[in-house]
Amino acid sequence: MMNINTTLEENSLLHYLLLNQSITNDNVFFSKGVIKNKIRPSVYGGQLVSNSIFAAQKTVDSNFYCHSSHIFFLNAVEVEETIIFKVERIRDSKNFSLRRVSCYHKDVLISDCSLSFHKIEEGSIIHQGIMPVIPKPDELKEYFDHVEEYSKGDLESYHLSQRVHLHFATSYYPKLFCERRIYEPKIYLALQKSNEVPQRYYSWLRCKETLPEDPNIHRCFLALISDAGILDYAQKPHIAEGYIANFSTSLEHSLYIHTPNINMNKWILLETVSPKAGNLIFPLSYLNLDGGRAITMGKFWSEDGLHLATLIQESLHRSKESRSKL
C-alpha cells in the first residue's frame, strides 16, 4: 500500500490521472492506465470524470478552470485496450469555454461528458452554508480499520444484507485513492439503523500520495474520488433494515467545483445525503413506478470550513428479493 508522503511516480496514482495526447490530433487523448471496478466488468466512473476533465483542460486557456462537469455512463465494458477520449470544442467566449468529451473503448461509447470552464476572475456575490461539526480526522479511525474490526466480530447478529455489504465494503473504496476517516462507523457501514431520514454520512478524505502543485491535478483527483461509492449512500439505510441489493449502478454524475484552489494533500470533508429515492403513487404503497432511481448529493469542505465542491448523482437500484420503505 502506498505511503502518504511518497512522491508520485510512473505507474502510481499519476498514471491514472494523466493522459497521453495524440501526435496527429490535438483533440484526442489516450489513457495511461485504467481502474477497473471490482464487482462487474467496467471502468471506474470516477476515472472517466477525471480523465474527461484532464482532456478538456488541455484544449482551453490555462487561466480557465473546470467549474462543472456532467457525465452520462452509457456502456459497461471489459477493458482490454487503451481508452480513447475525444474532445469537441463547443464554444469559446471571453469568460467561458464549453467542451464535450466522448470516451470510447474500441468502438463502444462508454461515457459522454459536458464540461464548462470559467476564467479565473473576481466575483460580486459571496455566501455559503455552515460546515457540519464533526470530529477532526486525527480523532477518527481509518475506514478499512473499521471494516476489519467488524468483519472479525459477531456477524450473526446482522441481517444477511448487512453481512454481504460488509464483505464487499472494500470494493467501493479502492485503497489506491485516498485515506478515508469515517464518522459514526456502524451507521456508515450499514450495520446500524439510521438515526434520521434521510441519513447524512461524513468522511474525511486525503490523497495518499503527495500531489504536485499543479491545481489541475488536484481538481482531477477530486473528480476521481467523487464517484467512490456514491451510489451506495442511497441504499445504505435500506441495507441496515434488511434490504438485499441485487443490482445498482450510476446513471449520471455531476460535479460542481466552486473554487480553482483545491488542495487534496490536505484533509477535506465529504458530507453526503440521498434526499430522494423512488416515487410512491399511493400513500403507504410499495409500488414504485420510477424503476428504482435515487439521487445522492455531496458537499466537499476544506478543514477550515470552505465549501469546495458539490456533487449530484442519479443511480439505479434493483432487488428481486425485497422492497424497502423508510
C-alpha positions in Angstrom: 0.0 0.0 0.0 1.3 3.5 -0.8 2.8 5.7 1.8 1.1 9.0 2.3 4.3 11.0 1.8 5.6 9.3 -1.3 6.1 11.4 -4.4 4.1 10.5 -7.5 6.0 8.2 -9.8 5.1 6.3 -13.0 2.5 3.6 -12.5 1.3 5.2 -9.3 -1.7 7.5 -8.9 -0.5 9.9 -11.5 -0.6 7.1 -14.0 -4.4 7.1 -13.8 -4.8 10.9 -13.7 -2.8 11.9 -16.8 -3.5 11.1 -20.4 -1.3 10.9 -23.5 -2.2 13.4 -26.3 -2.4 12.2 -29.9 0.5 13.4 -32.0 -1.8 13.8 -35.0 -4.9 15.3 -33.4 -4.8 17.8 -30.5 -8.4 16.8 -29.5 -7.7 13.1 -29.0 -6.2 11.6 -25.8 -5.3 8.1 -24.6 -5.4 6.6 -21.1 -2.2 5.6 -19.5 -3.8 3.1 -17.1 -7.3 2.0 -16.3 -9.0 1.5 -12.9 -11.5 -1.4 -13.2 -14.5 -1.9 -11.0 -14.1 -5.0 -8.8 -17.8 -6.1 -8.8 -18.5 -6.1 -12.5 -16.6 -5.6 -15.8 -16.5 -1.8 -16.2 -14.3 1.2 -15.9 -14.5 3.1 -12.5 -16.7 6.1 -13.2 -14.6 8.5 -11.2 -11.7 7.9 -13.7 -13.9 8.7 -16.6 -14.9 12.0 -15.0 -11.3 12.8 -14.0 -9.8 12.0 -17.4 -12.6 13.9 -19.2 -11.7 17.0 -17.2 -8.0 16.5 -17.9 -8.5 16.1 -21.6 -10.8 19.1 -21.9 -8.5 21.2 -19.8 -5.8 20.7 -22.4 -7.9 22.4 -25.0 -8.7 25.6 -23.1 -6.6 28.6 -22.0 -4.5 28.0 -18.8 -6.4 30.7 -16.9 -9.7 28.8 -17.3 -10.7 26.0 -14.9 -13.4 23.4 -14.9 -16.3 24.6 -12.7 -18.9 22.0 -13.8 -19.0 18.6 -15.4 -22.0 16.4 -16.3 -21.3 12.8 -17.3 -23.6 10.0 -18.5 -22.3 6.4 -18.0 -23.5 4.7 -21.2 -22.0 1.2 -21.6 -20.1 -1.1 -19.2 -17.3 -2.9 -21.0 -14.5 -5.3 -20.1 -11.4 -3.2 -20.7 -8.9 -4.8 -23.0 -7.3 -1.9 -24.7 -6.5 1.8 -24.2 -9.5 4.1 -23.6 -9.8 7.0 -26.1 -11.1 10.4 -25.1 -12.3 12.7 -27.9 -12.8 16.4 -27.2 -15.3 18.5 -29.1 -14.8 22.3 -28.8 -18.4 23.5 -28.5 -17.8 27.2 -27.7 -15.2 29.7 -26.5 -16.1 33.1 -25.2 -14.3 35.8 -23.2 -15.0 34.2 -19.9 -16.3 30.7 -20.6 -15.4 27.6 -22.7 -17.6 24.6 -23.3 -16.3 21.2 -24.2 -17.8 17.8 -24.8 -15.7 14.7 -24.2 -16.7 11.3 -25.6 -15.0 8.3 -24.2 -14.5 5.1 -26.3 -13.2 1.6 -25.7 -12.6 0.2 -29.1 -15.7 1.4 -31.0 -18.0 1.4 -28.0 -19.1 4.8 -26.4 -18.8 4.2 -22.7 -19.4 7.8 -21.4 -20.4 11.2 -22.6 -19.4 14.3 -20.6 -20.2 18.0 -21.0 -17.8 20.4 -19.2 -17.8 24.2 -18.7 -14.6 26.2 -18.0 -14.6 29.6 -16.4 -11.9 32.2 -16.5 -10.5 32.9 -13.0 -11.9 36.3 -12.1 -13.3 38.2 -9.2 -17.0 37.7 -8.4 -19.6 40.0 -7.0 -21.7 37.9 -4.5 -20.5 35.5 -1.8 -22.4 33.2 0.5 -22.3 29.5 1.7 -23.8 27.2 4.3 -22.2 26.2 7.6 -19.8 23.2 7.6 -21.1 20.3 9.7 -19.5 20.0 13.2 -17.9 16.5 13.5 -14.6 15.3 15.0 -11.4 16.1 13.2 -9.7 13.4 11.1 -7.0 12.7 13.7 -9.8 11.8 16.1 -11.3 9.2 13.8 -10.2 5.7 12.6 -9.4 4.7 9.0 -12.3 3.2 7.0 -10.6 -0.1 6.5 -9.7 -0.5 10.2 -13.4 -0.4 11.0 -14.2 -2.9 8.2 -11.6 -5.3 9.5 -12.8 -4.9 13.1 -16.5 -5.5 12.3 -15.6 -8.4 9.9 -14.0 -10.2 12.8 -16.9 -9.6 15.2 -20.3 -11.3 15.7 -21.7 -11.2 12.2 -24.6 -13.5 13.1 -26.3 -10.5 14.8 -26.7 -8.7 11.5 -29.0 -9.2 8.6 -27.8 -11.1 5.6 -27.8 -7.9 3.6 -25.5 -6.2 6.2 -23.1 -9.1 6.1 -22.9 -9.1 2.3 -22.5 -5.3 2.3 -19.6 -5.6 4.8 -18.0 -8.3 2.7 -18.0 -6.1 -0.4 -17.1 -2.9 1.5 -13.5 -2.8 0.1 -14.9 -2.9 -3.5 -16.4 0.6 -3.1 -13.3 2.4 -1.9 -10.2 1.1 -3.6 -7.1 1.7 -1.4 -5.4 3.3 -4.4 -7.4 6.6 -4.0 -7.1 8.1 -0.6 -7.2 7.8 3.2 -10.8 7.8 4.5 -11.7 8.5 8.1 -15.3 7.9 8.8 -17.8 9.3 11.4 -20.4 7.0 13.1 -18.8 3.9 11.6 -21.7 1.5 12.3 -24.2 3.7 10.5 -21.7 4.4 7.7 -21.2 0.7 7.1 -25.0 0.0 7.3 -24.5 -2.1 10.4 -26.8 0.1 12.5 -30.2 1.6 11.5 -30.3 5.3 10.5 -31.0 7.8 13.2 -32.5 10.2 10.7 -34.3 10.2 7.4 -32.6 11.0 5.1 -29.4 9.9 6.8 -26.3 12.0 6.4 -22.8 10.4 6.2 -19.5 12.0 6.8 -15.9 11.0 5.8 -12.6 12.8 5.8 -10.5 12.3 2.7 -6.9 12.9 1.8 -4.7 11.8 -1.1 -2.3 9.0 -0.1 0.4 10.3 -2.3 1.8 13.9 -2.4 0.3 15.5 -5.5 2.3 18.1 -7.4 1.4 21.7 -7.1 -0.5 21.9 -10.4 -4.1 22.8 -9.4 -5.5 21.0 -12.4 -4.1 17.7 -11.0 -5.8 18.4 -7.6 -9.1 19.1 -9.4 -8.7 15.9 -11.4 -8.1 13.9 -8.2 -11.2 15.4 -6.6 -13.1 14.2 -9.6 -11.5 10.8 -9.4 -12.7 10.3 -5.8 -16.1 12.0 -6.3 -17.7 8.7 -7.6 -16.2 6.4 -5.0 -19.1 4.5 -3.6 -21.5 7.5 -4.0 -24.4 5.3 -5.2 -24.1 3.2 -2.1 -25.2 6.1 0.1 -28.7 5.8 -1.3 -29.1 2.2 -0.3 -27.2 2.0 3.0 -30.2 3.0 5.2 -32.2 0.3 3.4 -29.5 -2.3 3.8 -29.5 -1.6 7.5 -33.2 -2.5 7.5 -32.6 -5.8 5.7 -32.9 -4.8 2.1 -30.9 -7.1 -0.3 -29.4 -5.2 -3.2 -29.1 -7.3 -6.3 -28.0 -4.6 -8.7 -27.0 -0.9 -8.5 -25.3 1.4 -10.9 -24.6 5.1 -11.5 -26.6 6.6 -14.3 -25.2 10.2 -14.4 -22.8 12.2 -12.3 -22.5 16.0 -11.9 -19.6 17.8 -10.2 -19.6 21.5 -9.5 -16.2 22.9 -8.4 -16.7 26.2 -6.6 -13.0 27.3 -6.3 -10.0 26.9 -8.5 -7.8 26.4 -5.4 -8.3 22.9 -4.0 -5.5 21.1 -2.1 -6.0 17.3 -2.0 -2.8 16.9 0.0 -4.9 18.2 3.0 -7.9 16.7 4.6 -11.3 17.5 3.1 -14.7 16.5 4.5 -17.3 14.8 2.3 -20.9 15.2 3.5 -23.4 13.0 1.7 -27.1 12.5 1.7 -29.7 10.8 -0.5 -32.8 13.1 -0.2 -35.0 11.1 -2.6 -35.4 7.5 -3.9 -38.5 6.1 -5.5 -41.9 7.6 -6.2 -44.9 6.0 -4.4 -48.1 6.5 -6.3 -50.3 5.8 -3.3 -49.8 6.6 0.4 -48.3 3.6 2.3 -47.8 1.9 -1.1 -44.6 0.0 -2.1 -45.4 0.3 -5.8 -42.5 2.3 -7.3 -43.0 3.4 -10.9 -39.7 5.1 -11.4 -37.7 1.9 -11.7 -35.7 2.4 -8.5 -33.8 5.6 -9.3 -32.2 7.6 -6.4 -30.5 10.9 -6.0 -27.4 11.4 -3.9 -25.9 14.8 -3.1 -22.5 15.5 -1.6 -20.6 18.6 -0.4 -16.8 18.8 -0.1 -15.5 21.0 2.7 -11.9 22.2 3.5 -10.8 21.6 7.1 -11.2 25.4 7.7 -14.8 25.4 6.6 -14.8 26.4 2.9 -17.4 24.7 0.7 -15.1 23.5 -2.2 -17.4 21.5 -4.4 -20.8 19.8 -4.8 -21.7 16.5 -6.4 -25.1 15.2 -7.6 -25.5 11.6 -8.8 -28.5 9.7 -10.0 -28.3 5.9 -9.5 -30.4 2.8 -10.3 -31.2 0.2 -7.6 -32.9 -3.1 -8.2 -33.7 -6.1 -6.0 -35.5 -9.4 -6.8 -35.9 -10.3 -3.2 -37.0 -7.3 -1.2 -38.6 -3.8 -1.1 -37.7 -1.2 1.5 -39.5 2.0 2.5 -38.1 4.2 5.3 
